[in-house]
Amino acid sequence: MQRSIEASRSGFLFLGLILYALAFLFGAPAAYFPFAFFLLLTLGALLVLLLHNALRSRWGVPLEPYLYPLARLLPLVGLLGLPFFLFLPELFPWARLGASLDPILAHRAGYLNAPFMLLRYVLFFTLFSWVLLKLKPGEHRAEVGAWGLPLTFAAATFLTYDLFMALEAHFYSASFGAILLLSAALLALAVAVALAARQGTAALMGQAQNHTNLLLALSIIWIYVEATTLIIVWGGDLPHEVEFYLKRLEGPWGGVAALWAVGGFLLPFLYLLTNLPKRQARYLLPVALWIPLFRLLHLAWYVLPALGRGVGIGEVLGFLGLGLFFLQRLRNPS
């Protein structure tokens, strides 16, 4: 019986790997969006765990069975991202022929080049793996959270610059990393809360009010940074920065922006202000499921216009493949 279960697990993991590999047949950009989503999910789980340890929180205790398996997939996601270094010109303007003729890209060439980017990538994921080894389920390691949270946030900020902001030829914003990492923490927290709430009110260990308040606080901080960044960039009126928003506020992407602003912030914000989700899991579960859906939409708004694509068969295959990895890990955390 045990052998049959192990064989089934191996089969699902192998199938997931095959589906993820098939996504590359539709072009590396097709596989990049699913990779970006699961990377941010695992990074967010690590950040929430570090916050939980730093604060010696009680709210994080019922979420540990879900946050730890998610965070421990971060090194695997790093390995699954290595194939993209074979397709850099398909993804990044700085890696294409003629990039040296662009004054801005030429200025950034000392930092944005393949060898240095690969070195940073390996160092960042080595750091994340090392921090993960310092954390133990069931223990509050406040000292690890105290130094690990700022260190991980700083490294992850540079990683988002490398992997996501560099998808645009000219755009730069110092708050870009904070926006995506706050969104990632909100995503991971919502997923963990949803999985715990699915088990019933008792599984939340009386922390439903704290979970609700934390989701509310992260939502407010995220939208504040998002809105102020837009105001600063738009007010600065620099063509190489404003073009980022012009691409995403015109045509169908403008509707997507309105959708994630209303559905991703306003509606959950109003619901989380009520007393319902603070009392019972059945009222907390719907909003905890709602939030990840709009985190996905928010990420699509950031990544897909830079890749020049919508959602096609390749993206679907990538999500199915990586989703199998994550589902197996959550079902079998040992």
C-alpha positions as CSV (number, residue, x, y, z in Angstrom):
1,M,0.0,0.0,0.0
2,Q,2.8,2.4,1.0
3,R,4.6,1.6,-2.3
4,S,1.5,2.3,-4.2
5,I,1.1,5.7,-2.5
6,E,4.7,6.6,-3.2
7,A,4.4,5.6,-6.8
8,S,1.3,7.7,-7.2
9,R,3.1,10.7,-5.7
10,S,6.1,10.2,-8.0
11,G,3.8,9.9,-10.9
12,F,2.0,13.2,-10.2
13,L,5.4,14.9,-9.7
14,F,6.7,13.5,-13.0
15,L,3.5,14.6,-14.7
16,G,3.8,18.1,-13.3
17,L,7.4,18.3,-14.6
18,I,6.3,17.1,-18.0
19,L,3.5,19.7,-18.2
20,Y,5.9,22.5,-17.1
21,A,8.4,21.4,-19.7
22,L,5.7,21.4,-22.4
23,A,4.9,25.0,-21.6
24,F,8.3,25.9,-23.0
25,L,7.2,24.6,-26.4
26,F,5.0,27.6,-26.6
27,G,7.9,29.9,-25.9
28,A,9.8,30.7,-22.7
29,P,7.5,33.7,-22.0
30,A,4.5,31.2,-21.8
31,A,6.2,29.4,-18.9
32,Y,7.4,32.5,-17.2
33,F,4.1,33.7,-15.9
34,P,3.3,30.5,-14.0
35,F,6.9,30.4,-12.7
36,A,6.5,34.0,-11.4
37,F,3.3,33.2,-9.6
38,F,4.7,30.2,-7.7
39,L,8.0,32.0,-7.0
40,L,6.1,34.8,-5.3
41,L,3.9,32.4,-3.4
42,T,6.9,30.6,-1.9
43,L,8.8,33.9,-1.3
44,G,5.7,35.2,0.5
45,A,5.4,32.1,2.6
46,L,9.0,32.6,3.8
47,L,8.4,36.3,4.6
48,V,5.3,35.5,6.6
49,L,7.1,32.7,8.5
50,L,10.0,35.1,9.3
51,L,7.5,37.7,10.6
52,H,5.8,35.0,12.7
53,N,9.0,33.9,14.2
54,A,10.3,37.5,14.8
55,L,7.1,38.4,16.7
56,R,6.8,35.0,18.5
57,S,3.2,35.3,17.2
58,R,0.2,33.1,18.1
59,W,-1.5,33.8,14.9
60,G,1.2,32.0,12.9
61,V,0.9,28.7,14.9
62,P,-2.2,27.3,13.1
63,L,-0.7,28.4,9.7
64,E,2.7,26.7,10.2
65,P,1.5,23.3,8.6
66,Y,0.8,25.2,5.4
67,L,3.4,27.9,5.4
68,Y,6.4,25.6,6.0
69,P,5.6,23.2,3.1
70,L,5.1,26.2,0.8
71,A,8.3,27.9,1.8
72,R,10.3,24.8,1.5
73,L,9.4,24.6,-2.1
74,L,11.4,27.8,-2.7
75,P,14.7,26.0,-3.6
76,L,12.8,23.8,-6.0
77,V,11.2,26.8,-7.7
78,G,14.7,28.3,-8.0
79,L,15.9,25.1,-9.8
80,L,12.8,25.2,-12.1
81,G,13.7,28.8,-13.0
82,L,17.2,28.0,-14.3
83,P,16.0,27.0,-17.8
84,F,15.0,30.6,-18.4
85,F,18.7,31.5,-18.6
86,L,18.8,29.7,-21.9
87,F,16.1,32.0,-23.3
88,L,17.2,35.4,-21.9
89,P,16.7,37.3,-25.3
90,E,13.1,36.1,-25.4
91,L,12.4,37.6,-22.0
92,F,14.6,40.6,-21.4
93,P,15.3,43.6,-23.7
94,W,18.8,44.0,-22.3
95,A,19.7,40.6,-23.6
96,R,18.7,41.2,-27.2
97,L,20.8,42.2,-30.1
98,G,21.2,45.9,-30.4
99,A,20.6,46.5,-26.7
100,S,23.9,48.4,-26.5
101,L,22.5,51.0,-28.9
102,D,19.9,52.0,-26.3
103,P,21.5,54.6,-23.9
104,I,19.6,53.4,-20.9
105,L,20.3,49.7,-21.5
106,A,23.9,50.5,-22.2
107,H,24.1,52.3,-18.9
108,R,22.8,49.3,-17.1
109,A,24.9,46.7,-18.9
110,G,27.4,46.5,-16.0
111,Y,24.6,45.1,-13.8
112,L,22.2,43.6,-16.3
113,N,24.3,40.9,-18.0
114,A,23.8,37.2,-18.1
115,P,26.9,36.0,-16.0
116,F,26.3,38.5,-13.2
117,M,22.5,37.9,-13.2
118,L,23.1,34.1,-12.9
119,L,25.5,34.6,-10.1
120,R,23.0,36.8,-8.2
121,Y,20.2,34.3,-8.8
122,V,22.3,31.5,-7.3
123,L,23.4,33.6,-4.4
124,F,19.8,34.7,-3.6
125,F,18.4,31.2,-3.6
126,T,21.3,29.9,-1.6
127,L,20.5,32.6,1.0
128,F,16.8,31.7,1.0
129,S,17.6,28.0,1.5
130,W,20.0,28.8,4.3
131,V,17.4,31.0,6.1
132,L,14.9,28.2,5.7
133,L,17.3,25.7,7.4
134,K,17.3,28.0,10.5
135,L,13.6,27.8,11.0
136,K,11.9,24.9,12.7
137,P,8.2,24.1,12.9
138,G,6.8,24.4,16.4
139,E,9.6,26.7,17.5
140,H,9.7,30.4,17.8
141,R,13.1,31.5,16.6
142,A,12.9,35.2,17.2
143,E,16.6,35.9,16.5
144,V,16.3,34.2,13.1
145,G,13.2,36.3,12.3
146,A,14.9,39.5,13.5
147,W,17.8,39.3,11.1
148,G,16.3,36.9,8.5
149,L,13.3,39.1,7.6
150,P,15.2,42.3,6.6
151,L,17.9,40.2,4.9
152,T,15.4,38.1,2.9
153,F,13.3,41.1,2.0
154,A,16.4,42.9,0.7
155,A,17.6,40.0,-1.3
156,A,14.1,39.3,-2.7
157,T,13.7,42.9,-3.7
158,F,16.8,42.7,-5.9
159,L,15.5,39.4,-7.2
160,T,12.3,41.0,-8.3
161,Y,14.3,43.8,-10.0
162,D,16.3,41.1,-11.9
163,L,13.4,38.8,-12.9
164,F,10.4,41.2,-13.3
165,M,11.3,44.9,-13.5
166,A,14.0,44.1,-16.0
167,L,11.3,42.7,-18.3
168,E,10.8,46.4,-19.2
169,A,13.5,48.1,-21.2
170,H,13.5,51.4,-19.4
171,F,11.3,51.4,-16.4
172,Y,12.7,51.8,-12.9
173,S,11.1,52.3,-9.5
174,A,12.7,51.8,-6.1
175,S,9.3,50.6,-4.7
176,F,8.8,48.0,-7.4
177,G,10.2,45.2,-5.2
178,A,8.1,46.2,-2.2
179,I,4.9,46.2,-4.3
180,L,5.5,42.6,-5.5
181,L,6.7,41.3,-2.1
182,L,3.8,42.8,-0.2
183,S,1.5,41.2,-2.7
184,A,3.4,37.9,-2.3
185,A,3.1,38.0,1.5
186,L,-0.6,38.7,1.1
187,L,-1.0,35.9,-1.3
188,A,0.8,33.3,0.9
189,L,-1.0,34.4,4.0
190,A,-4.4,34.2,2.3
191,V,-3.6,30.7,0.9
192,A,-2.5,29.5,4.4
193,V,-5.5,31.0,6.1
194,A,-7.8,29.4,3.5
195,L,-6.3,26.0,4.0
196,A,-6.6,26.3,7.8
197,A,-10.1,27.8,7.6
198,R,-11.1,24.9,5.4
199,Q,-10.6,22.6,8.4
200,G,-13.1,24.6,10.5
201,T,-13.0,27.2,13.2
202,A,-11.2,24.9,15.7
203,A,-8.2,24.7,13.3
204,L,-7.7,28.4,13.5
205,M,-7.0,28.0,17.3
206,G,-9.0,31.2,18.1
207,Q,-6.8,33.3,15.8
208,A,-9.5,34.2,13.2
209,Q,-9.6,37.9,14.4
210,N,-5.8,38.2,14.1
211,H,-5.8,36.5,10.7
212,T,-8.5,38.9,9.5
213,N,-6.7,41.9,10.9
214,L,-3.4,40.8,9.3
215,L,-4.9,40.3,5.9
216,L,-6.5,43.8,6.3
217,A,-3.2,45.4,7.3
218,L,-1.2,43.9,4.5
219,S,-3.9,44.9,2.0
220,I,-3.7,48.5,3.2
221,I,0.1,48.7,3.1
222,W,0.2,47.1,-0.3
223,I,-2.4,49.5,-1.9
224,Y,-0.7,52.5,-0.2
225,V,2.7,51.6,-1.8
226,E,1.0,50.8,-5.1
227,A,-0.9,54.1,-5.2
228,T,2.0,56.3,-4.1
229,T,4.3,54.7,-6.7
230,L,1.7,55.5,-9.5
231,I,1.3,59.1,-8.2
232,I,5.1,59.7,-8.0
233,V,5.8,58.2,-11.4
234,W,2.9,59.9,-13.1
235,G,3.8,63.3,-11.5
236,G,7.4,63.0,-12.5
237,D,6.3,62.6,-16.1
238,L,9.6,60.9,-17.2
239,P,8.9,59.1,-20.5
240,H,11.0,56.0,-19.6
241,E,8.9,55.5,-16.4
242,V,5.5,56.7,-17.5
243,E,5.5,54.3,-20.5
244,F,5.2,51.4,-17.9
245,Y,1.8,52.6,-16.8
246,L,0.7,53.8,-20.3
247,K,1.1,50.2,-21.5
248,R,-1.1,48.9,-18.6
249,L,-3.8,51.6,-18.4
250,E,-4.8,51.6,-22.1
251,G,-6.9,49.1,-23.9
252,P,-8.0,45.9,-22.2
253,W,-5.3,46.2,-19.6
254,G,-6.9,49.3,-18.2
255,G,-10.0,47.2,-17.4
256,V,-7.8,44.6,-15.7
257,A,-6.3,47.4,-13.6
258,A,-9.7,48.5,-12.5
259,L,-10.7,44.9,-11.8
260,W,-7.8,44.2,-9.5
261,A,-8.1,47.5,-7.8
262,V,-11.8,46.9,-6.9
263,G,-11.8,43.2,-6.5
264,G,-8.3,42.9,-5.1
265,F,-8.5,45.7,-2.6
266,L,-11.8,47.5,-2.2
267,L,-14.2,44.6,-1.8
268,P,-12.0,42.5,0.5
269,F,-11.2,45.6,2.5
270,L,-14.8,46.3,3.1
271,Y,-15.5,42.7,4.0
272,L,-12.6,42.3,6.3
273,L,-13.8,45.4,8.2
274,T,-16.9,43.5,9.3
275,N,-17.1,41.2,12.3
276,L,-18.1,38.1,10.3
277,P,-14.7,36.8,9.3
278,K,-13.3,37.5,12.7
279,R,-15.6,35.0,14.4
280,Q,-16.0,31.9,12.3
281,A,-13.9,30.1,9.7
282,R,-16.8,29.7,7.3
283,Y,-16.9,33.5,6.9
284,L,-13.1,33.9,6.7
285,L,-12.7,31.1,4.1
286,P,-14.4,33.0,1.2
287,V,-12.3,36.1,1.4
288,A,-9.1,34.0,1.9
289,L,-10.0,32.2,-1.4
290,W,-10.9,35.5,-3.1
291,I,-7.6,37.3,-2.4
292,P,-5.3,34.8,-4.2
293,L,-7.5,35.0,-7.3
294,F,-6.9,38.7,-7.6
295,R,-3.2,38.4,-6.6
296,L,-2.9,36.3,-9.7
297,L,-4.7,39.0,-11.8
298,H,-2.5,41.7,-10.3
299,L,0.7,39.7,-11.2
300,A,-0.7,39.2,-14.7
301,W,-1.1,42.9,-15.1
302,Y,2.5,43.4,-14.1
303,V,4.1,40.6,-16.1
304,L,2.1,39.8,-19.2
305,P,2.2,43.2,-20.9
306,A,6.0,43.2,-20.6
307,L,6.1,39.7,-22.2
308,G,3.7,40.9,-25.0
309,R,1.2,38.1,-24.3
310,G,-2.1,37.1,-22.8
311,V,-3.0,33.8,-21.2
312,G,-2.7,30.9,-23.7
313,I,-2.2,27.1,-23.7
314,G,1.4,27.4,-22.6
315,E,0.5,29.4,-19.5
316,V,-2.2,26.9,-18.7
317,L,0.2,24.0,-19.0
318,G,2.7,25.8,-16.8
319,F,0.1,26.4,-14.1
320,L,-1.1,22.8,-14.2
321,G,2.4,21.4,-14.0
322,L,3.6,23.6,-11.1
323,G,0.3,23.3,-9.4
324,L,0.8,19.5,-9.2
325,F,4.1,20.0,-7.4
326,F,2.5,22.3,-4.9
327,L,-0.6,20.2,-4.3
328,Q,1.6,17.1,-3.7
329,R,3.7,19.0,-1.3
330,L,0.8,20.4,0.7
331,R,-0.8,16.9,0.9
332,N,2.5,15.3,1.9
333,P,4.5,17.8,3.8
334,S,6.9,15.3,5.3
